[in-house]
Amino acid sequence: MGFKKNNRRSQLGSSQVTDLASHTLPKCARRRAGAPSGSQHSRVARIDLALVIRGVMPFLIAQLIVLALLVAIPALVIVPARWFY
């Protein structure tokens, strides 16, 4: 008993797929992934993404430092784990 995959995209030509996408997908989904959007703002909160990245960066750096310490000094994980088990 074989499973036959009915894939409409494989049966259509590239121009037909583009035409199909323009009729079935919303405008924001039709845009190419690599195409510039013209602005670097969040569409939901209307906040500049550079501002968000600058705000998150100190926390990301702190987490990377903790991760590096845990990898470099395994006793930081092993010793407290022995207290509970």
C-alpha atoms as an extended CHARMM CRD file, in Angstrom:
* protein
*
        85  EXT
         1         1  MET       CA              0.0000000000        0.0000000000        0.0000000000  PROA      1               0.0000000000
         2         2  GLY       CA              1.9440000000        3.0110000000       -1.2000000000  PROA      2               0.0000000000
         3         3  PHE       CA              1.2230000000        6.5720000000       -0.1870000000  PROA      3               0.0000000000
         4         4  LYS       CA              0.8540000000        8.8060000000       -3.1990000000  PROA      4               0.0000000000
         5         5  LYS       CA              1.7200000000       12.4190000000       -2.4420000000  PROA      5               0.0000000000
         6         6  ASN       CA             -0.4070000000       14.8400000000       -4.3890000000  PROA      6               0.0000000000
         7         7  ASN       CA              1.7440000000       17.9650000000       -4.4460000000  PROA      7               0.0000000000
         8         8  ARG       CA              0.1530000000       20.7060000000       -6.5120000000  PROA      8               0.0000000000
         9         9  ARG       CA              3.3470000000       22.8130000000       -6.5080000000  PROA      9               0.0000000000
        10        10  SER       CA              5.3140000000       20.0660000000       -8.2310000000  PROA      10              0.0000000000
        11        11  GLN       CA              2.7000000000       19.9550000000      -11.0090000000  PROA      11              0.0000000000
        12        12  LEU       CA              2.7410000000       23.7130000000      -11.6490000000  PROA      12              0.0000000000
        13        13  GLY       CA              5.2940000000       25.8230000000      -13.4890000000  PROA      13              0.0000000000
        14        14  SER       CA              7.2210000000       28.5590000000      -11.6580000000  PROA      14              0.0000000000
        15        15  SER       CA              5.0710000000       31.3890000000      -13.0580000000  PROA      15              0.0000000000
        16        16  GLN       CA              1.9370000000       29.5260000000      -12.0200000000  PROA      16              0.0000000000
        17        17  VAL       CA              3.2990000000       29.0530000000       -8.4920000000  PROA      17              0.0000000000
        18        18  THR       CA              4.0060000000       32.7860000000       -8.2460000000  PROA      18              0.0000000000
        19        19  ASP       CA              0.5030000000       33.5340000000       -9.5030000000  PROA      19              0.0000000000
        20        20  LEU       CA             -0.9490000000       31.0160000000       -7.0420000000  PROA      20              0.0000000000
        21        21  ALA       CA              0.9920000000       32.6310000000       -4.1750000000  PROA      21              0.0000000000
        22        22  SER       CA             -0.2110000000       36.1010000000       -5.1100000000  PROA      22              0.0000000000
        23        23  HSD       CA             -3.8290000000       34.9650000000       -4.8350000000  PROA      23              0.0000000000
        24        24  THR       CA             -3.6190000000       32.7360000000       -1.7660000000  PROA      24              0.0000000000
        25        25  LEU       CA             -1.0350000000       34.3770000000        0.5040000000  PROA      25              0.0000000000
        26        26  PRO       CA             -1.3740000000       37.6830000000        2.3600000000  PROA      26              0.0000000000
        27        27  LYS       CA              0.7430000000       40.5800000000        1.0980000000  PROA      27              0.0000000000
        28        28  CYS       CA              3.2610000000       40.3390000000        3.9560000000  PROA      28              0.0000000000
        29        29  ALA       CA              3.8690000000       36.6380000000        3.2350000000  PROA      29              0.0000000000
        30        30  ARG       CA              4.4380000000       37.2140000000       -0.4760000000  PROA      30              0.0000000000
        31        31  ARG       CA              7.4490000000       39.4200000000        0.1450000000  PROA      31              0.0000000000
        32        32  ARG       CA             10.7620000000       37.6420000000       -0.3720000000  PROA      32              0.0000000000
        33        33  ALA       CA             12.6170000000       36.7830000000        2.8300000000  PROA      33              0.0000000000
        34        34  GLY       CA             15.7680000000       38.6220000000        1.7470000000  PROA      34              0.0000000000
        35        35  ALA       CA             14.0370000000       41.7250000000        0.4790000000  PROA      35              0.0000000000
        36        36  PRO       CA             14.5480000000       44.8740000000        2.5500000000  PROA      36              0.0000000000
        37        37  SER       CA             11.3900000000       46.0430000000        4.2510000000  PROA      37              0.0000000000
        38        38  GLY       CA             12.3280000000       49.7230000000        4.1590000000  PROA      38              0.0000000000
        39        39  SER       CA             12.2570000000       50.1900000000        7.9160000000  PROA      39              0.0000000000
        40        40  GLN       CA             13.6870000000       48.3740000000       10.8940000000  PROA      40              0.0000000000
        41        41  HSD       CA             10.6680000000       48.7510000000       13.1510000000  PROA      41              0.0000000000
        42        42  SER       CA              8.5760000000       46.1030000000       14.8230000000  PROA      42              0.0000000000
        43        43  ARG       CA              5.2520000000       45.8860000000       13.0420000000  PROA      43              0.0000000000
        44        44  VAL       CA              3.4190000000       45.1950000000       16.2930000000  PROA      44              0.0000000000
        45        45  ALA       CA              4.9230000000       47.6050000000       18.8190000000  PROA      45              0.0000000000
        46        46  ARG       CA              6.3440000000       50.1930000000       16.4010000000  PROA      46              0.0000000000
        47        47  ILE       CA              9.6860000000       50.1370000000       18.2270000000  PROA      47              0.0000000000
        48        48  ASP       CA             13.0340000000       50.5530000000       16.5200000000  PROA      48              0.0000000000
        49        49  LEU       CA             14.7090000000       47.1320000000       16.4720000000  PROA      49              0.0000000000
        50        50  ALA       CA             18.1590000000       48.6320000000       17.0780000000  PROA      50              0.0000000000
        51        51  LEU       CA             16.8210000000       50.0190000000       20.3580000000  PROA      51              0.0000000000
        52        52  VAL       CA             15.5140000000       46.5820000000       21.3340000000  PROA      52              0.0000000000
        53        53  ILE       CA             18.8260000000       44.9080000000       20.4940000000  PROA      53              0.0000000000
        54        54  ARG       CA             20.7720000000       47.5030000000       22.4970000000  PROA      54              0.0000000000
        55        55  GLY       CA             18.4620000000       46.9200000000       25.4610000000  PROA      55              0.0000000000
        56        56  VAL       CA             18.7940000000       43.1280000000       25.3740000000  PROA      56              0.0000000000
        57        57  MET       CA             22.5510000000       43.0240000000       24.7690000000  PROA      57              0.0000000000
        58        58  PRO       CA             23.7110000000       43.4060000000       28.4340000000  PROA      58              0.0000000000
        59        59  PHE       CA             21.5280000000       40.4610000000       29.4600000000  PROA      59              0.0000000000
        60        60  LEU       CA             22.7690000000       38.3430000000       26.5700000000  PROA      60              0.0000000000
        61        61  ILE       CA             26.3950000000       39.1090000000       27.4700000000  PROA      61              0.0000000000
        62        62  ALA       CA             25.7240000000       38.1990000000       31.1180000000  PROA      62              0.0000000000
        63        63  GLN       CA             24.2090000000       34.8730000000       30.0960000000  PROA      63              0.0000000000
        64        64  LEU       CA             27.1430000000       34.0990000000       27.8060000000  PROA      64              0.0000000000
        65        65  ILE       CA             29.5710000000       34.8230000000       30.6730000000  PROA      65              0.0000000000
        66        66  VAL       CA             27.6550000000       32.4660000000       32.9870000000  PROA      66              0.0000000000
        67        67  LEU       CA             27.5950000000       29.7960000000       30.2860000000  PROA      67              0.0000000000
        68        68  ALA       CA             31.3510000000       30.1480000000       29.7400000000  PROA      68              0.0000000000
        69        69  LEU       CA             31.9570000000       29.8000000000       33.5070000000  PROA      69              0.0000000000
        70        70  LEU       CA             29.7990000000       26.6780000000       33.7140000000  PROA      70              0.0000000000
        71        71  VAL       CA             31.6760000000       25.0940000000       30.8130000000  PROA      71              0.0000000000
        72        72  ALA       CA             35.1140000000       26.1450000000       32.1080000000  PROA      72              0.0000000000
        73        73  ILE       CA             34.4700000000       25.1360000000       35.7380000000  PROA      73              0.0000000000
        74        74  PRO       CA             32.2250000000       22.0330000000       35.8580000000  PROA      74              0.0000000000
        75        75  ALA       CA             32.3790000000       21.9610000000       39.6760000000  PROA      75              0.0000000000
        76        76  LEU       CA             29.9530000000       24.9070000000       39.6630000000  PROA      76              0.0000000000
        77        77  VAL       CA             27.3150000000       22.4600000000       38.4570000000  PROA      77              0.0000000000
        78        78  ILE       CA             28.4680000000       19.1650000000       40.0020000000  PROA      78              0.0000000000
        79        79  VAL       CA             28.9030000000       20.2660000000       43.6260000000  PROA      79              0.0000000000
        80        80  PRO       CA             25.4110000000       21.7890000000       44.0880000000  PROA      80              0.0000000000
        81        81  ALA       CA             23.9040000000       18.8070000000       42.2570000000  PROA      81              0.0000000000
        82        82  ARG       CA             25.4490000000       16.4740000000       44.8840000000  PROA      82              0.0000000000
        83        83  TRP       CA             23.7250000000       18.4380000000       47.6570000000  PROA      83              0.0000000000
        84        84  PHE       CA             20.3250000000       17.3210000000       46.3760000000  PROA      84              0.0000000000
        85        85  TYR       CA             21.0550000000       13.7600000000       45.1770000000  PROA      85              0.0000000000
